[in-house]
Amino acid sequence: MAYRDAAKIQATPAWASKKKIGEFYKAADFLGMVTGEYYHVDHIVPLLGPVAKSGPFKGERIVCGLHCEANLAVIPGSENAAKGNRYWPDMPDEIYATPGAEDIAEILASRA
């Protein structure tokens, strides 16, 4: 948790509105109370994206998003957990992304 908190602090630009960011977290809490479902504040472009597994950027993080109001969305916790840090708008070919459980299952099934 401390590593993620440090990443969030490091990814917060000086021009980010702490008030607007706080509103996203309040909205997530409110939706959780109203629906009984967990809601998360999602970073649309992950703060700590996946590490490239091949290609010219092998071993490096593919993307690192900002912790600012323009990069936040309130979504169901289950959706955020499934998304992880592997998906974002305009992501490069999945060959560069770290495979998730679904990807590994698909690879194994194709080899059977």
VEXDREN-2710 file (C-alpha; in Angstrom, 1 decimal):
% VEXDREN-2710
k/r/px/py/pz
1/MET/0.0/0.0/0.0
2/ALA/2.8/2.4/0.8
3/TYR/4.4/1.8/-2.6
4/ARG/1.0/2.7/-4.3
5/ASP/0.6/5.8/-2.1
6/ALA/4.1/6.9/-3.0
7/ALA/3.4/6.4/-6.7
8/LYS/0.2/8.4/-6.4
9/ILE/2.0/11.3/-4.7
10/GLN/4.8/11.2/-7.3
11/ALA/2.2/11.1/-10.1
12/THR/0.3/14.2/-8.9
13/PRO/1.1/17.3/-10.9
14/ALA/1.3/20.7/-9.2
15/TRP/-1.7/21.9/-11.2
16/ALA/-4.0/19.0/-10.2
17/SER/-7.1/20.1/-8.2
18/LYS/-7.1/18.3/-4.8
19/LYS/-10.7/19.4/-4.3
20/LYS/-11.8/17.8/-7.6
21/ILE/-9.8/14.7/-6.9
22/GLY/-11.5/14.5/-3.5
23/GLU/-14.9/14.7/-5.2
24/PHE/-14.2/11.5/-7.1
25/TYR/-13.5/9.6/-3.8
26/LYS/-16.6/11.1/-2.2
27/ALA/-18.7/10.0/-5.2
28/ALA/-17.3/6.4/-4.9
29/ASP/-18.2/6.3/-1.2
30/PHE/-21.6/7.7/-1.9
31/LEU/-22.4/5.2/-4.7
32/GLY/-21.2/2.4/-2.4
33/MET/-23.5/3.5/0.4
34/VAL/-26.5/3.8/-2.0
35/THR/-26.0/0.6/-4.0
36/GLY/-24.3/-1.6/-1.4
37/GLU/-21.6/-2.4/-4.1
38/TYR/-18.0/-1.4/-3.8
39/TYR/-16.9/1.5/-6.1
40/HIS/-13.4/2.5/-6.8
41/VAL/-11.7/5.6/-8.2
42/ASP/-10.0/4.3/-11.3
43/HIS/-7.0/5.8/-12.9
44/ILE/-8.0/5.6/-16.6
45/VAL/-4.3/5.4/-17.6
46/PRO/-2.7/3.4/-14.8
47/LEU/-0.3/5.1/-12.4
48/LEU/2.0/2.1/-12.7
49/GLY/1.3/0.4/-16.0
50/PRO/2.5/-3.0/-17.0
51/VAL/6.1/-3.8/-17.8
52/ALA/6.8/-4.6/-21.5
53/LYS/7.5/-8.3/-22.0
54/SER/9.0/-7.9/-25.5
55/GLY/9.9/-5.4/-28.1
56/PRO/12.1/-2.3/-27.9
57/PHE/10.9/-1.4/-24.4
58/LYS/11.2/-4.8/-22.8
59/GLY/11.6/-4.6/-19.1
60/GLU/10.3/-1.0/-18.9
61/ARG/6.9/0.3/-17.9
62/ILE/4.7/0.9/-20.9
63/VAL/2.7/3.8/-19.4
64/CYS/2.5/5.8/-16.2
65/GLY/-0.6/8.0/-15.8
66/LEU/-1.1/11.1/-13.7
67/HIS/-3.1/11.3/-10.5
68/CYS/-5.3/14.2/-11.6
69/GLU/-9.0/14.8/-12.2
70/ALA/-8.7/14.3/-15.9
71/ASN/-7.4/10.7/-15.4
72/LEU/-10.0/9.6/-12.9
73/ALA/-13.4/7.7/-13.2
74/VAL/-15.7/6.1/-10.6
75/ILE/-16.4/2.5/-11.6
76/PRO/-17.6/-0.7/-9.8
77/GLY/-14.8/-2.3/-7.8
78/SER/-15.2/-5.6/-9.7
79/GLU/-14.7/-3.8/-13.0
80/ASN/-11.6/-2.1/-11.7
81/ALA/-10.1/-5.3/-10.3
82/ALA/-10.7/-7.1/-13.6
83/LYS/-9.1/-4.2/-15.6
84/GLY/-6.1/-3.9/-13.3
85/ASN/-3.3/-2.0/-14.8
86/ARG/-3.3/-3.9/-18.1
87/TYR/-5.9/-1.8/-20.0
88/TRP/-6.3/1.8/-20.9
89/PRO/-7.4/3.9/-23.9
90/ASP/-5.1/3.8/-26.9
91/MET/-2.9/1.1/-25.5
92/PRO/-0.3/-0.5/-27.8
93/ASP/-0.6/-4.1/-29.1
94/GLU/-1.2/-6.6/-26.3
95/ILE/2.1/-8.2/-27.1
96/TYR/3.7/-5.5/-24.9
97/ALA/1.2/-5.9/-22.0
98/THR/1.8/-8.3/-19.1
99/PRO/-0.7/-11.1/-19.5
100/GLY/-3.6/-11.4/-17.1
101/ALA/-5.3/-14.6/-15.9
102/GLU/-7.7/-14.6/-18.9
103/ASP/-4.8/-14.2/-21.3
104/ILE/-2.8/-17.1/-19.7
105/ALA/-5.9/-19.3/-19.8
106/GLU/-6.4/-18.5/-23.5
107/ILE/-2.8/-19.2/-24.3
108/LEU/-2.9/-22.6/-22.5
109/ALA/-6.2/-23.5/-24.2
110/SER/-4.7/-22.8/-27.6
111/ARG/-1.8/-25.1/-26.9
112/ALA/-4.0/-28.0/-25.9
END
